[in-house]
């Protein structure tokens, strides 16, 4: 099975759905703010590990921070930008980046993807060079 990159539009939309579902689950599972925020940070990290896209992970982290700030920290979707809010944003972004870093796997010896074929244009250029000689 080929490992194809997921379109970024679907990754970001999936991050939105994951952020909403994570926020709702955190409210139902925890009554205290630190527990709710920890659950949201874990959700962001796990999603980032699954999508393996830095842009998707960072977009999901920002969306999760918006939901956490608007609905878990404050009431009725009110966003604030105090020092604590910006520190929480850094925590969410860090979880997204950590998830991406944890999803990177080193190439194994003898793995079929270790020797990737040359891109199409490079193959044609090599064929042209060989024909000239």
C-alpha atoms as a printed R data frame, in Angstrom:
    type eleno elety resid chain resno       x      y       z
1   ATOM     1    CA   UNK     A     1   0.000  0.000   0.000
2   ATOM     2    CA   UNK     A     2   1.404  3.380  -0.963
3   ATOM     3    CA   UNK     A     3   1.828  6.084   1.648
4   ATOM     4    CA   UNK     A     4   0.105  9.055   0.039
5   ATOM     5    CA   UNK     A     5  -0.027 12.480   1.611
6   ATOM     6    CA   UNK     A     6  -3.477 13.545   2.670
7   ATOM     7    CA   UNK     A     7  -4.792 16.768   1.081
8   ATOM     8    CA   UNK     A     8  -4.267 19.639   3.518
9   ATOM     9    CA   UNK     A     9  -7.906 20.717   3.175
10  ATOM    10    CA   UNK     A    10  -9.061 17.407   4.620
11  ATOM    11    CA   UNK     A    11  -6.404 17.480   7.332
12  ATOM    12    CA   UNK     A    12  -7.514 20.936   8.507
13  ATOM    13    CA   UNK     A    13 -11.210 20.016   8.335
14  ATOM    14    CA   UNK     A    14 -10.447 16.874  10.315
15  ATOM    15    CA   UNK     A    15  -8.574 19.015  12.834
16  ATOM    16    CA   UNK     A    16 -11.626 21.231  13.241
17  ATOM    17    CA   UNK     A    17 -13.891 18.238  13.882
18  ATOM    18    CA   UNK     A    18 -11.307 16.756  16.251
19  ATOM    19    CA   UNK     A    19 -11.061 20.051  18.173
20  ATOM    20    CA   UNK     A    20 -14.836 20.320  18.573
21  ATOM    21    CA   UNK     A    21 -15.167 16.680  19.618
22  ATOM    22    CA   UNK     A    22 -12.194 16.974  21.987
23  ATOM    23    CA   UNK     A    23 -13.657 20.068  23.615
24  ATOM    24    CA   UNK     A    24 -17.042 18.375  24.094
25  ATOM    25    CA   UNK     A    25 -15.411 15.227  25.485
26  ATOM    26    CA   UNK     A    26 -13.207 17.238  27.840
27  ATOM    27    CA   UNK     A    27 -16.260 19.035  29.254
28  ATOM    28    CA   UNK     A    28 -18.051 15.738  29.842
29  ATOM    29    CA   UNK     A    29 -15.051 13.923  31.354
30  ATOM    30    CA   UNK     A    30 -13.505 16.555  33.622
31  ATOM    31    CA   UNK     A    31 -14.982 19.131  35.971
32  ATOM    32    CA   UNK     A    32 -11.762 21.073  36.590
33  ATOM    33    CA   UNK     A    33  -9.986 23.352  34.135
34  ATOM    34    CA   UNK     A    34  -6.519 21.698  34.240
35  ATOM    35    CA   UNK     A    35  -8.027 18.301  33.413
36  ATOM    36    CA   UNK     A    36  -9.997 19.732  30.516
37  ATOM    37    CA   UNK     A    37  -6.966 21.521  29.100
38  ATOM    38    CA   UNK     A    38  -4.780 18.431  29.499
39  ATOM    39    CA   UNK     A    39  -7.350 16.378  27.596
40  ATOM    40    CA   UNK     A    40  -7.426 18.943  24.776
41  ATOM    41    CA   UNK     A    41  -3.613 19.055  24.578
42  ATOM    42    CA   UNK     A    42  -3.482 15.258  24.364
43  ATOM    43    CA   UNK     A    43  -6.108 15.288  21.612
44  ATOM    44    CA   UNK     A    44  -4.019 17.770  19.602
45  ATOM    45    CA   UNK     A    45  -0.862 15.692  20.041
46  ATOM    46    CA   UNK     A    46  -2.534 12.439  19.024
47  ATOM    47    CA   UNK     A    47  -4.162 14.055  15.988
48  ATOM    48    CA   UNK     A    48  -0.806 15.536  14.949
49  ATOM    49    CA   UNK     A    49   0.761 12.078  15.194
50  ATOM    50    CA   UNK     A    50  -1.945 10.603  13.000
51  ATOM    51    CA   UNK     A    51  -1.874 13.184  10.188
52  ATOM    52    CA   UNK     A    52   1.902 13.744  10.016
53  ATOM    53    CA   UNK     A    53   1.458 17.263   8.661
54  ATOM    54    CA   UNK     A    54   3.077 20.230  10.379
55  ATOM    55    CA   UNK     A    55   0.625 22.690   8.827
56  ATOM    56    CA   UNK     A    56  -2.355 20.518   9.782
57  ATOM    57    CA   UNK     A    57  -1.033 20.016  13.295
58  ATOM    58    CA   UNK     A    58  -0.447 23.736  13.858
59  ATOM    59    CA   UNK     A    59  -3.841 24.654  12.409
60  ATOM    60    CA   UNK     A    60  -5.481 22.082  14.682
61  ATOM    61    CA   UNK     A    61  -3.542 23.411  17.667
62  ATOM    62    CA   UNK     A    62  -4.771 26.956  17.015
63  ATOM    63    CA   UNK     A    63  -8.376 25.789  16.551
64  ATOM    64    CA   UNK     A    64  -8.193 23.720  19.741
65  ATOM    65    CA   UNK     A    65  -6.781 26.724  21.595
66  ATOM    66    CA   UNK     A    66  -9.648 28.882  20.329
67  ATOM    67    CA   UNK     A    67 -12.210 26.351  21.554
68  ATOM    68    CA   UNK     A    68 -10.418 25.879  24.874
69  ATOM    69    CA   UNK     A    69 -10.118 29.627  25.458
70  ATOM    70    CA   UNK     A    70 -13.656 30.377  24.352
71  ATOM    71    CA   UNK     A    71 -15.552 27.511  25.959
72  ATOM    72    CA   UNK     A    72 -13.402 25.907  28.646
73  ATOM    73    CA   UNK     A    73 -11.589 28.881  30.171
74  ATOM    74    CA   UNK     A    74 -14.155 31.613  29.481
75  ATOM    75    CA   UNK     A    75 -17.908 31.417  29.053
76  ATOM    76    CA   UNK     A    76 -20.027 31.597  25.910
77  ATOM    77    CA   UNK     A    77 -17.207 31.699  23.371
78  ATOM    78    CA   UNK     A    78 -15.509 34.857  24.632
79  ATOM    79    CA   UNK     A    79 -11.869 34.985  23.518
80  ATOM    80    CA   UNK     A    80  -9.229 36.715  25.607
81  ATOM    81    CA   UNK     A    81  -5.545 37.358  25.010
82  ATOM    82    CA   UNK     A    82  -3.967 37.558  28.448
83  ATOM    83    CA   UNK     A    83  -0.539 36.195  29.250
84  ATOM    84    CA   UNK     A    84  -2.065 32.901  30.471
85  ATOM    85    CA   UNK     A    85  -4.014 32.538  27.214
86  ATOM    86    CA   UNK     A    86  -0.886 33.020  25.144
87  ATOM    87    CA   UNK     A    87   0.977 30.491  27.297
88  ATOM    88    CA   UNK     A    88  -1.825 28.008  26.631
89  ATOM    89    CA   UNK     A    89  -1.472 28.731  22.901
90  ATOM    90    CA   UNK     A    90   2.207 27.850  23.184
91  ATOM    91    CA   UNK     A    91   1.277 24.625  24.965
92  ATOM    92    CA   UNK     A    92  -1.138 23.630  22.200
93  ATOM    93    CA   UNK     A    93   1.383 24.504  19.466
94  ATOM    94    CA   UNK     A    94   4.058 22.534  21.304
95  ATOM    95    CA   UNK     A    95   1.769 19.505  21.501
96  ATOM    96    CA   UNK     A    96   1.117 19.718  17.768
97  ATOM    97    CA   UNK     A    97   4.806 19.922  16.926
98  ATOM    98    CA   UNK     A    98   5.665 17.141  19.375
99  ATOM    99    CA   UNK     A    99   3.045 14.918  17.771
100 ATOM   100    CA   UNK     A   100   4.554 15.561  14.343
101 ATOM   101    CA   UNK     A   101   8.042 14.814  15.599
102 ATOM   102    CA   UNK     A   102   6.913 11.596  17.271
103 ATOM   103    CA   UNK     A   103   5.294 10.414  14.051
104 ATOM   104    CA   UNK     A   104   8.557 10.549  12.069
105 ATOM   105    CA   UNK     A   105   9.982  7.086  11.580
106 ATOM   106    CA   UNK     A   106  13.577  6.470  10.566
107 ATOM   107    CA   UNK     A   107  14.147  4.578   7.336
108 ATOM   108    CA   UNK     A   108  14.905  0.906   7.906
109 ATOM   109    CA   UNK     A   109  17.545 -0.976   5.966
110 ATOM   110    CA   UNK     A   110  15.968 -2.903   3.137
111 ATOM   111    CA   UNK     A   111  12.705 -0.967   3.379
112 ATOM   112    CA   UNK     A   112  11.101 -0.546  -0.064
113 ATOM   113    CA   UNK     A   113  10.869  3.245   0.319
114 ATOM   114    CA   UNK     A   114  14.558  3.577   1.161
115 ATOM   115    CA   UNK     A   115  15.526  3.767  -2.528
116 ATOM   116    CA   UNK     A   116  12.899  5.982  -4.043
117 ATOM   117    CA   UNK     A   117  12.684  6.223  -7.809
118 ATOM   118    CA   UNK     A   118  13.803  9.453  -9.396
119 ATOM   119    CA   UNK     A   119  11.104 12.000 -10.160
120 ATOM   120    CA   UNK     A   120   9.602 11.778 -13.636
121 ATOM   121    CA   UNK     A   121  11.420 14.814 -15.014
122 ATOM   122    CA   UNK     A   122  14.776 13.628 -13.671
123 ATOM   123    CA   UNK     A   123  14.291 10.233 -15.310
124 ATOM   124    CA   UNK     A   124  13.628 11.881 -18.669
125 ATOM   125    CA   UNK     A   125  16.689 14.101 -18.301
126 ATOM   126    CA   UNK     A   126  18.851 11.083 -17.501
127 ATOM   127    CA   UNK     A   127  17.422  9.278 -20.539
128 ATOM   128    CA   UNK     A   128  18.231 12.273 -22.762
129 ATOM   129    CA   UNK     A   129  21.798 12.435 -21.488
130 ATOM   130    CA   UNK     A   130  22.266  8.737 -22.146
131 ATOM   131    CA   UNK     A   131  20.938  9.096 -25.736
132 ATOM   132    CA   UNK     A   132  23.414 11.917 -26.509
133 ATOM   133    CA   UNK     A   133  26.474  9.845 -25.609
